[in-house]
Amino acid sequence: TIVPAIVAFAIWEQIDVRRTLVDSTQIYAAMLADNCGASLSFENKEDAEQILSTLRFQTSIVCACVYDKQGKVFAQYRSKSMSEKLQAPRPRSDGYVFGPGGLSVFKQVVLDNEAIGFVYLLDDMRFAYSELRWIVCSAVLIILLALAGGCLVSWKLQTMASKPILD
């Protein structure tokens, strides 16, 4: 009964880690959308790139784009860990999607109740994968300790039960 409980715990933890990742990445996207509004409005590409460059402190976000109203890439950020050339996806409505590259989040840039662009973030899910590895290693350790404890108790009980018979 311990194995199904550990599997259920690992699945629940993975769901929770993914939910936390989505929430935090959507918060970053909302902050960037708020901060890039003026840059888009005044067509100041350098300012938008400088705002995106603050993502270098959030190591799991490997790519970010600001799109103008027409859906063209206005400014872009790529982390140093991003080795492959990634084609910026087409902007879409607010939301998120898990894909092969990680978690993609889109957020509209709104200024004076008018959508003037989009922000896109790609999180490589490094944090989620490290959490999953930790959960699996913990589960294996718990199972091994439970097996060792069970064997020890079984051996001790067997000795206690067979000693009087052998005597």
C-alpha positions in Angstrom: 0.0 0.0 0.0 3.0 2.3 0.3 3.8 2.3 -3.4 0.4 3.5 -4.6 0.5 6.2 -1.9 3.9 7.4 -3.0 2.9 7.4 -6.6 -0.3 9.4 -5.8 1.9 11.8 -3.8 4.4 12.2 -6.6 1.6 12.9 -9.1 0.0 15.4 -6.8 3.3 17.2 -6.2 4.0 17.4 -9.9 0.5 18.9 -10.6 1.2 21.4 -7.8 4.6 22.3 -9.1 3.2 22.9 -12.6 0.4 25.1 -11.1 2.9 27.1 -9.2 5.1 27.5 -12.3 2.1 28.7 -14.4 1.1 31.2 -11.7 4.6 32.7 -11.3 5.3 32.8 -15.1 1.9 34.5 -15.6 2.8 37.1 -13.0 6.1 37.8 -14.8 4.2 38.2 -18.1 1.7 40.6 -16.5 4.5 42.7 -15.0 6.3 42.8 -18.4 3.1 43.7 -20.2 2.5 46.6 -17.8 6.1 47.8 -18.1 6.3 47.5 -21.9 3.1 49.5 -22.6 4.9 52.8 -22.9 7.7 51.3 -25.0 5.2 50.0 -27.5 3.2 53.2 -27.4 6.2 55.3 -28.2 7.9 52.7 -30.4 10.9 52.6 -28.2 12.5 49.2 -29.0 15.6 49.8 -26.8 13.5 50.5 -23.8 11.5 47.3 -24.4 14.7 45.3 -24.8 16.0 46.7 -21.6 12.9 45.8 -19.7 13.1 42.2 -21.1 16.8 42.0 -20.1 15.7 42.0 -16.5 14.7 38.4 -17.1 18.3 37.4 -16.9 17.8 37.1 -13.2 15.0 34.5 -13.7 17.1 31.7 -15.1 14.3 29.3 -16.1 12.8 31.9 -18.5 14.9 31.3 -21.6 13.0 33.4 -24.2 10.7 36.4 -24.2 9.2 38.5 -26.9 7.2 41.7 -27.1 4.9 41.9 -30.1 3.4 45.0 -31.6 -0.3 45.5 -32.5 0.2 43.8 -35.9 1.8 40.7 -34.3 5.4 41.4 -35.4 8.2 40.9 -32.9 9.0 44.3 -31.4 11.7 43.3 -28.9 13.2 40.0 -27.9 15.2 38.4 -25.1 17.1 35.1 -25.1 19.0 33.7 -22.2 22.6 32.6 -22.6 21.5 29.0 -21.9 19.4 29.0 -25.0 21.6 27.5 -27.6 19.1 26.7 -30.4 17.5 29.3 -32.6 13.9 29.4 -31.5 11.3 30.9 -33.9 9.1 33.3 -32.0 5.6 31.9 -32.0 2.6 33.8 -33.4 0.9 35.9 -30.7 -2.3 34.5 -29.3 -4.8 35.3 -26.6 -3.9 35.4 -22.9 -3.1 32.0 -21.6 -0.5 29.3 -21.3 0.4 26.0 -23.0 2.8 23.2 -22.1 4.9 22.2 -25.2 8.1 20.4 -26.0 10.2 23.5 -25.2 8.5 24.1 -21.9 5.8 26.4 -20.6 4.7 29.2 -23.0 2.7 32.1 -21.6 1.0 34.9 -23.6 -0.3 38.2 -22.1 -1.8 41.1 -23.9 -0.2 44.6 -23.4 -3.1 46.9 -22.6 -2.9 50.7 -22.5 -5.9 52.9 -21.9 -8.2 49.8 -22.3 -6.8 49.1 -25.8 -4.6 46.1 -26.7 -1.4 47.5 -28.2 0.6 44.3 -28.2 1.5 41.0 -26.6 4.2 39.6 -24.3 5.4 36.0 -24.7 7.5 34.1 -22.2 9.1 30.6 -22.5 10.0 28.8 -19.3 12.2 25.7 -19.8 10.6 24.1 -16.7 14.0 23.6 -15.1 12.4 24.1 -11.7 9.6 21.6 -12.3 12.0 18.9 -13.6 14.3 19.3 -10.6 11.3 19.1 -8.2 10.2 15.9 -10.0 13.7 14.4 -9.7 13.7 15.2 -6.0 10.2 13.6 -5.5 11.2 10.4 -7.4 14.5 10.1 -5.4 12.6 10.6 -2.2 10.0 8.1 -3.1 12.7 5.5 -4.0 14.4 6.2 -0.7 11.2 5.8 1.3 10.4 2.5 -0.5 13.9 1.1 0.2 13.7 2.2 3.9 10.2 0.6 4.2 11.5 -2.6 2.6 14.6 -2.7 4.9 12.4 -2.1 7.9 10.0 -4.8 6.9 12.7 -7.3 6.3 14.3 -6.4 9.7 10.9 -6.8 11.6 10.2 -10.0 9.7 13.6 -11.5 10.5 13.2 -10.5 14.2 9.6 -11.9 14.4 10.7 -15.1 12.7 13.6 -15.5 15.1 11.2 -14.9 18.1 8.6 -17.4 16.8 11.0 -20.2 15.8 13.3 -20.1 18.8 10.8 -21.7 21.2 10.1 -24.4 18.7 13.7 -25.1 18.1 14.4 -25.3 21.8 
